[in-house]
Amino acid sequence: MRSLEGKIWELRATGQMQHRILYFAVAGQRPVLLHAFTKNTQKKPQAEIETVRKRMVEYLDLDRMHT
């Protein structure tokens, strides 16, 4: 596990292919899995991170509405 940026973390599953799961933790250290993909390059996957940013905001907005 490593931090990609801010509250976004990356869980790595390696083998013949490099799979990544991007997530963040909310109150009580509960992980919220937001996106998974197969990494094909060495570059930081900006499109994948942008997807996660949007989903994290949506989750937090919904969470606030239900509390």
Contacts in CASP RR format, 6 or more apart in sequence:
PFRMAT RR
TARGET T0000
AUTHOR 0000-0000-0000
METHOD contacts of the structure
MODEL  1
MRSLEGKIWELRATGQMQHRILYFAVAGQRPVLLHAFTKNTQKKPQAEIE
TVRKRMVEYLDLDRMHT
1 9 0 8 1.000
1 10 0 8 1.000
1 11 0 8 1.000
1 12 0 8 1.000
2 9 0 8 1.000
2 10 0 8 1.000
2 12 0 8 1.000
3 9 0 8 1.000
3 10 0 8 1.000
4 10 0 8 1.000
4 22 0 8 1.000
4 44 0 8 1.000
4 49 0 8 1.000
5 49 0 8 1.000
7 24 0 8 1.000
7 25 0 8 1.000
7 56 0 8 1.000
8 22 0 8 1.000
8 23 0 8 1.000
8 24 0 8 1.000
8 49 0 8 1.000
8 52 0 8 1.000
8 53 0 8 1.000
8 56 0 8 1.000
9 22 0 8 1.000
9 23 0 8 1.000
9 24 0 8 1.000
9 25 0 8 1.000
10 20 0 8 1.000
10 21 0 8 1.000
10 22 0 8 1.000
11 20 0 8 1.000
11 21 0 8 1.000
11 22 0 8 1.000
11 23 0 8 1.000
12 18 0 8 1.000
12 19 0 8 1.000
12 20 0 8 1.000
13 19 0 8 1.000
13 20 0 8 1.000
13 21 0 8 1.000
17 38 0 8 1.000
18 38 0 8 1.000
18 39 0 8 1.000
19 36 0 8 1.000
19 37 0 8 1.000
19 38 0 8 1.000
19 39 0 8 1.000
20 36 0 8 1.000
20 37 0 8 1.000
20 38 0 8 1.000
20 39 0 8 1.000
20 45 0 8 1.000
20 48 0 8 1.000
21 33 0 8 1.000
21 35 0 8 1.000
21 36 0 8 1.000
22 33 0 8 1.000
22 34 0 8 1.000
22 35 0 8 1.000
22 36 0 8 1.000
22 48 0 8 1.000
22 49 0 8 1.000
22 52 0 8 1.000
23 31 0 8 1.000
23 32 0 8 1.000
23 33 0 8 1.000
23 34 0 8 1.000
24 31 0 8 1.000
24 32 0 8 1.000
24 34 0 8 1.000
24 52 0 8 1.000
24 56 0 8 1.000
25 31 0 8 1.000
25 32 0 8 1.000
26 32 0 8 1.000
26 60 0 8 1.000
26 63 0 8 1.000
32 56 0 8 1.000
32 59 0 8 1.000
34 51 0 8 1.000
34 52 0 8 1.000
34 55 0 8 1.000
34 56 0 8 1.000
34 59 0 8 1.000
35 48 0 8 1.000
35 51 0 8 1.000
35 52 0 8 1.000
35 55 0 8 1.000
37 45 0 8 1.000
37 48 0 8 1.000
39 45 0 8 1.000
END
